[in-house]
Structure formats: C-alpha cells, structure tokens
Amino acid sequence: MDLPEEEKAGMPAWVMTFADLMSLLMCFFVLLLSFAEMDAIKFKEIATQMAKAFGVQREVPAIEIPMGTSPIFDKFSPGTPQPTPVDSVRQQTTREEPRLRTFTADAATEARVREAAEQQVAKTAQTLRETLQQELAGGMLQLEQERKRIVIRIEERGSFPSGSAELSADFAAMIGRIGQSLAEIPGEIAVEGHTDDVPISTARFRSNWDLSAARASSVANALLDSRSVAPARLRVHGFAETRPLVDNSTAAQRALNRRVEIVVDLAGPMESFETRAHELIGRGMEEMVQYMGWQTD
C-alpha cells in the first residue's frame, strides 16, 4: 500500500502580513506626496541635472515638428519707422491768461491802497505836529511816526519831580490839549511809563516798576480829565528800565530814558481804511480815495 506524498511547505504566514503593511505604507507615502507643495522650477532643474548625469536623451514629442528657416527672413530685421516732420503753426491758448491779468491788476490795486493808507497815517501825524507845534518847539514833547503807530514822547524834565508820579500843573494842561487832538483820531491809545536803571525804594514805590506804572497812570488820568478820550481806548503799561532809548552810561542819557509815551495804534483803523479804499476803486472812484479820512465811531 502506497503512502500519500507529504505536502511541501509554503511561504510563512507573516509574509502576507508584511506585504499588506508595505502596501499601506506605499499608499501613505503617495498621499503625503500628493499633499506636498512642489517647486516646479526647482524640480525641473534637479531633473535636468540628473538627466545629464545619467546620460538620458530627451525624447522629442511628435507634435514638435522641425521648422525650416528662410535665409530671407533670417537676415531681415524690421526697423523703427522715422516720423516725417510736418511744418505746422499752432496757437496755444491757456485759461490762466485772464487769471494772470486779474492777479496783476489786484497787485497794482493793493499797492495803491497801501500807499493811500500810509499817506493817511503821515497826514494824521502832520496834523498832530501842527496842533502841538508850540510844545514840540519848546522841547516838552517829541513826536515820531513808526509805520502804523504815532508816538508822543513826554520827557521827565518838567513833567514829574524826581522820584514822584505827580504830574505838574503845566504838563497836566498840555496832556489835556493832547487828548483833544486825539479825539478825532481812531485806534487804541497805550500810555507807557519808562525809567532809567537807577534803583528806587521808597515808602510808595518799591521799585522802578511801581514808579513807571504810576507815572503812566497819571498821564492816562489827565487824558480822561480832558473828556476827549473814551476810557475803552486807553491801556496803561509800566516797563521800568527794560526799554531804554539810549544807554544809561551818563546822566544826560538816563534823563532821556525817564519818559512817558502816548502810543496811538492805527493798525485797526488802517485795515478799515484799506477795505473802504478797495470798495471805491472797485466802483471806479479811485480819485475819491485821497479825500477819505479815518472812519470814527
């Protein structure tokens, strides 16, 4: 009796498990590769270098059909067409021309108005000189025109006793005449007191600040006593020795610095004057500007 042949042994059972595991790993890496971002340019450069290293010949697809070249087109180079000059005469107009003419006219008008205003200030100063001619000739007063201001300067000599703020009777009457002269002149009036640099310390005046302010106040009260200057126009300032006219090196120079100044500020009236002058010139009545006076309330 024949015995059955013994079956040959097959592959071990773990090989199937290992094959499945490899398949899963391959799928996993394929997924990772599909999700990864690849630089196409860099990948192409690497592929080209590897192809050169391994001697791989590039296959030319069938769609890339070799093209022939023509010797005519090979040596032909199109040139840049040159523009043909054409003689032409054109008139260029601009909208700025009327505006420039207007600007020039406005500048000329502004210059005439400014000149008329300056002449009005000079005329006012001259009127004050004529009114106060006697006091100016006697050296009791000085009058100066400073652009938009008229300064009437009263020296200490004869007006105030030394170290006192009491105005003498003669000078009080003169201040009244000044007040009457300022009644027809518009603008704010500042009364400013000044001293020299010699210190003072008395029962009434502790310093030159007190003395300068007190003297300015005395002159302001004399202007109010004339009943010609409205109180709202007055301002009183004491500057002590901070604004000297000259150096305080000699007695004569210190005497010049001890003073009270009546300053008429014409900046506001000049602005109103220029506005009215513009209106007259705009109406074609420029000749009337020279007859204008200060517009007082």
C-alpha positions as a printed NumPy array, in Angstrom:
array([[  0.   ,   0.   ,   0.   ],
       [  1.418,   3.347,  -1.117],
       [  1.711,   6.132,   1.454],
       [  0.375,   9.672,   0.5  ],
       [  3.04 ,  12.149,  -0.514],
       [  3.985,  14.723,   2.094],
       [  2.862,  18.271,   1.189],
       [  5.61 ,  20.739,   0.55 ],
       [  5.836,  23.669,   2.965],
       [  4.634,  27.076,   1.516],
       [  5.556,  30.671,   2.383],
       [  5.378,  31.616,   6.016],
       [  2.197,  33.295,   7.21 ],
       [  3.937,  36.534,   8.234],
       [  4.839,  37.321,   4.613],
       [  1.236,  38.18 ,   3.795],
       [  1.057,  40.468,   6.775],
       [  4.297,  42.162,   5.741],
       [  3.035,  42.617,   2.176],
       [ -0.121,  44.259,   3.429],
       [  1.943,  46.538,   5.649],
       [  4.146,  47.597,   2.71 ],
       [  1.08 ,  48.31 ,   0.601],
       [ -0.337,  50.527,   3.321],
       [  2.968,  52.36 ,   3.721],
       [  3.144,  52.959,  -0.037],
       [ -0.372,  54.398,  -0.059],
       [  0.569,  56.609,   2.891],
       [  3.637,  57.981,   1.121],
       [  1.646,  58.569,  -2.07 ],
       [ -0.859,  60.612,  -0.097],
       [  1.939,  62.612,   1.546],
       [  3.46 ,  63.284,  -1.847],
       [  0.141,  64.412,  -3.277],
       [ -0.419,  66.868,  -0.441],
       [  3.112,  68.263,  -0.534],
       [  3.844,  71.568,  -2.319],
       [  6.483,  71.179,  -5.004],
       [  8.532,  73.898,  -6.583],
       [  8.124,  73.18 , -10.274],
       [ 11.1  ,  75.275, -11.331],
       [ 13.434,  73.72 ,  -8.782],
       [ 12.126,  70.231,  -9.622],
       [ 12.783,  70.822, -13.317],
       [ 16.349,  71.997, -12.622],
       [ 17.06 ,  68.909, -10.5  ],
       [ 15.547,  66.617, -13.131],
       [ 17.683,  68.236, -15.838],
       [ 20.883,  67.817, -13.833],
       [ 20.041,  64.179, -13.097],
       [ 19.274,  63.538, -16.754],
       [ 22.663,  64.95 , -17.757],
       [ 24.403,  62.893, -15.07 ],
       [ 22.808,  59.614, -16.248],
       [ 23.102,  60.388, -19.95 ],
       [ 19.361,  60.344, -20.622],
       [ 18.43 ,  61.572, -24.085],
       [ 15.42 ,  63.829, -24.262],
       [ 12.632,  62.476, -26.376],
       [ 11.136,  64.923, -28.784],
       [  7.337,  64.537, -28.946],
       [  5.785,  64.075, -32.329],
       [  3.951,  67.394, -32.067],
       [  7.238,  69.325, -32.135],
       [  7.678,  69.307, -35.906],
       [ 11.065,  70.725, -37.029],
       [ 10.577,  74.042, -38.748],
       [ 12.745,  75.248, -41.597],
       [ 14.232,  78.734, -41.792],
       [ 14.384,  81.075, -44.756],
       [ 17.597,  82.979, -45.478],
       [ 15.483,  85.996, -46.374],
       [ 13.682,  86.174, -43.046],
       [ 16.811,  85.125, -41.164],
       [ 18.645,  88.29 , -42.213],
       [ 15.604,  90.557, -42.165],
       [ 15.262,  92.934, -39.21 ],
       [ 12.311,  95.325, -39.072],
       [ 13.354,  98.914, -38.458],
       [ 11.723, 101.635, -36.381],
       [  9.782, 103.996, -38.624],
       [ 11.044, 107.563, -38.511],
       [  8.415, 110.286, -38.083],
       [  8.022, 112.629, -41.   ],
       [  8.364, 116.248, -39.851],
       [  5.464, 118.429, -40.851],
       [  5.697, 122.182, -40.592],
       [  2.729, 123.48 , -38.65 ],
       [  1.84 , 126.695, -36.861],
       [ -0.267, 126.361, -33.748],
       [ -1.596, 128.94 , -31.296],
       [ -1.564, 127.686, -27.746],
       [ -4.235, 129.249, -25.606],
       [ -4.491, 128.968, -21.859],
       [ -7.12 , 129.728, -19.317],
       [ -4.503, 131.193, -16.968],
       [ -4.078, 134.389, -19.004],
       [ -7.216, 136.143, -17.671],
       [ -6.276, 134.987, -14.186],
       [ -2.772, 136.441, -14.558],
       [ -4.208, 139.728, -15.729],
       [ -6.531, 139.779, -12.734],
       [ -3.642, 138.996, -10.378],
       [ -1.567, 141.824, -11.863],
       [ -4.49 , 144.224, -11.531],
       [ -5.087, 143.132,  -7.923],
       [ -1.411, 143.626,  -7.076],
       [ -1.454, 147.128,  -8.541],
       [ -4.658, 147.946,  -6.657],
       [ -3.2  , 146.608,  -3.423],
       [ -0.123, 148.795,  -3.861],
       [ -2.259, 151.92 ,  -4.407],
       [ -4.417, 151.121,  -1.387],
       [ -1.378, 150.534,   0.831],
       [  0.181, 153.784,  -0.343],
       [ -3.041, 155.684,   0.386],
       [ -3.2  , 154.201,   3.903],
       [  0.419, 155.155,   4.625],
       [ -0.284, 158.674,   3.376],
       [ -3.27 , 158.856,   5.716],
       [ -1.059, 157.927,   8.692],
       [  1.505, 160.543,   7.648],
       [ -1.262, 163.134,   7.275],
       [ -2.521, 162.335,  10.782],
       [  0.974, 162.68 ,  12.25 ],
       [  1.428, 166.003,  10.477],
       [ -1.889, 167.261,  11.871],
       [ -0.705, 166.378,  15.391],
       [  2.593, 168.204,  14.784],
       [  0.734, 171.327,  13.751],
       [ -1.589, 171.119,  16.763],
       [  1.284, 170.566,  19.216],
       [  3.727, 172.839,  17.426],
       [  4.35 , 175.052,  20.469],
       [  5.083, 172.131,  22.799],
       [  7.306, 170.447,  20.21 ],
       [  9.264, 173.644,  19.6  ],
       [  9.753, 174.123,  23.337],
       [ 11.205, 170.627,  23.757],
       [  8.405, 169.481,  26.038],
       [  7.308, 166.789,  23.615],
       [  8.661, 164.605,  20.815],
       [  6.51 , 163.086,  18.085],
       [  7.51 , 160.149,  15.893],
       [  5.71 , 158.074,  13.27 ],
       [  6.514, 154.343,  13.367],
       [  4.712, 152.674,  10.469],
       [  1.229, 152.032,  11.942],
       [  1.894, 153.904,  15.185],
       [  2.274, 157.511,  16.272],
       [  4.376, 158.008,  19.403],
       [  4.103, 161.181,  21.529],
       [  7.037, 161.177,  23.97 ],
       [  6.93 , 163.193,  27.196],
       [ 10.271, 163.588,  28.945],
       [ 10.563, 163.652,  32.71 ],
       [ 12.136, 167.117,  32.69 ],
       [  9.471, 169.5  ,  33.918],
       [  6.708, 166.885,  33.888],
       [  7.421, 164.873,  37.07 ],
       [  9.503, 165.729,  40.1  ],
       [ 12.36 , 163.308,  40.745],
       [ 11.083, 160.043,  42.218],
       [  7.447, 161.218,  42.015],
       [  4.408, 160.337,  39.909],
       [  2.591, 163.654,  40.459],
       [  2.151, 165.417,  37.119],
       [  2.925, 169.133,  37.212],
       [  0.067, 171.578,  36.528],
       [  1.586, 172.889,  33.285],
       [  2.044, 169.419,  31.891],
       [ -1.438, 168.375,  33.003],
       [ -2.885, 171.181,  30.845],
       [ -0.676, 170.095,  27.942],
       [ -1.908, 166.484,  28.297],
       [ -5.461, 167.844,  28.073],
       [ -4.633, 169.505,  24.739],
       [ -3.129, 166.228,  23.527],
       [ -6.341, 164.457,  24.49 ],
       [ -8.409, 166.929,  22.463],
       [ -6.123, 166.317,  19.475],
       [ -6.565, 162.543,  19.801],
       [-10.357, 162.775,  19.9  ],
       [-10.63 , 162.765,  16.092],
       [ -8.006, 160.052,  15.627],
       [ -9.181, 156.434,  15.891],
       [ -7.293, 153.489,  17.342],
       [ -6.223, 152.304,  20.767],
       [ -4.05 , 154.53 ,  22.951],
       [ -1.359, 152.974,  25.126],
       [  0.258, 155.061,  27.856],
       [  3.69 , 153.578,  28.66 ],
       [  5.921, 154.573,  31.578],
       [  9.725, 154.163,  31.46 ],
       [ 12.571, 154.832,  33.921],
       [ 16.36 , 154.641,  33.972],
       [ 18.329, 151.837,  35.614],
       [ 18.885, 153.609,  38.925],
       [ 17.071, 151.561,  41.596],
       [ 14.408, 153.206,  43.732],
       [ 12.926, 152.069,  47.007],
       [ 10.583, 154.394,  48.896],
       [  7.508, 154.048,  51.042],
       [  5.325, 154.48 ,  47.954],
       [  7.431, 152.93 ,  45.18 ],
       [  9.231, 149.709,  45.956],
       [ 10.906, 149.585,  42.512],
       [ 11.03 , 151.258,  39.126],
       [  8.115, 149.045,  38.088],
       [  5.842, 150.834,  40.551],
       [  7.183, 154.263,  39.559],
       [  6.816, 153.718,  35.784],
       [  3.279, 152.325,  36.138],
       [  2.245, 155.201,  38.444],
       [  3.523, 157.853,  36.026],
       [  1.718, 156.204,  33.106],
       [ -1.455, 156.117,  35.189],
       [ -1.144, 159.843,  35.964],
       [ -0.917, 160.707,  32.263],
       [ -3.883, 158.42 ,  31.471],
       [ -5.98 , 160.16 ,  34.127],
       [ -5.075, 163.542,  32.624],
       [ -6.264, 162.319,  29.219],
       [ -9.545, 161.169,  30.775],
       [ -9.956, 164.535,  32.516],
       [ -9.98 , 166.216,  29.11 ],
       [-13.196, 164.271,  28.374],
       [-11.978, 163.794,  24.835],
       [-10.699, 160.216,  25.013],
       [-13.021, 157.291,  25.756],
       [-11.805, 155.076,  28.631],
       [-12.21 , 151.968,  26.48 ],
       [ -9.438, 153.189,  24.181],
       [ -6.819, 153.528,  26.939],
       [ -4.193, 150.984,  28.034],
       [ -1.642, 151.662,  30.799],
       [  1.766, 149.91 ,  30.899],
       [  4.807, 150.239,  33.158],
       [  8.092, 148.976,  31.712],
       [ 10.584, 150.251,  34.331],
       [ 14.098, 150.277,  32.819],
       [ 13.514, 147.37 ,  30.36 ],
       [ 13.078, 149.522,  27.205],
       [ 15.705, 152.281,  27.224],
       [ 16.086, 154.668,  24.308],
       [ 19.828, 155.034,  24.863],
       [ 22.476, 153.571,  27.123],
       [ 22.335, 154.578,  30.808],
       [ 26.04 , 155.392,  30.996],
       [ 25.667, 159.158,  31.617],
       [ 23.255, 161.41 ,  33.496],
       [ 22.047, 163.022,  30.268],
       [ 21.304, 159.633,  28.74 ],
       [ 19.49 , 158.439,  31.852],
       [ 17.314, 161.575,  31.651],
       [ 16.287, 160.598,  28.113],
       [ 15.199, 157.169,  29.31 ],
       [ 12.948, 158.628,  32.027],
       [  9.834, 159.307,  29.986],
       [  6.148, 158.593,  29.355],
       [  4.984, 157.708,  25.844],
       [  1.483, 158.045,  24.402],
       [  1.276, 155.471,  21.599],
       [ -1.598, 155.646,  19.108],
       [ -2.062, 152.273,  17.405],
       [ -3.579, 152.741,  13.927],
       [ -3.43 , 149.101,  12.783],
       [ -7.188, 148.558,  13.124],
       [ -8.199, 151.882,  11.502],
       [ -5.764, 151.232,   8.648],
       [ -7.452, 147.904,   7.947],
       [-10.873, 149.583,   7.751],
       [ -9.401, 152.361,   5.604],
       [ -7.956, 149.833,   3.137],
       [-11.285, 147.986,   2.943],
       [-13.158, 151.171,   2.03 ],
       [-10.437, 152.133,  -0.45 ],
       [-10.822, 148.77 ,  -2.184],
       [-14.566, 149.356,  -2.473],
       [-14.085, 152.803,  -4.04 ],
       [-11.505, 151.533,  -6.522],
       [-13.804, 148.642,  -7.416],
       [-16.528, 151.159,  -8.253],
       [-14.171, 153.18 , -10.436],
       [-13.932, 156.021,  -7.88 ],
       [-10.199, 155.865,  -7.251],
       [ -9.868, 159.654,  -7.18 ],
       [-12.064, 159.719,  -4.049],
       [ -9.555, 157.701,  -2.007],
       [ -7.328, 160.721,  -1.406],
       [-10.232, 162.563,   0.195],
       [-11.051, 159.77 ,   2.619],
       [-10.467, 160.249,   6.315],
       [-10.483, 157.962,   9.304],
       [-13.832, 156.358,   9.953],
       [-14.521, 157.044,  13.611],
       [-17.449, 155.798,  15.636]])
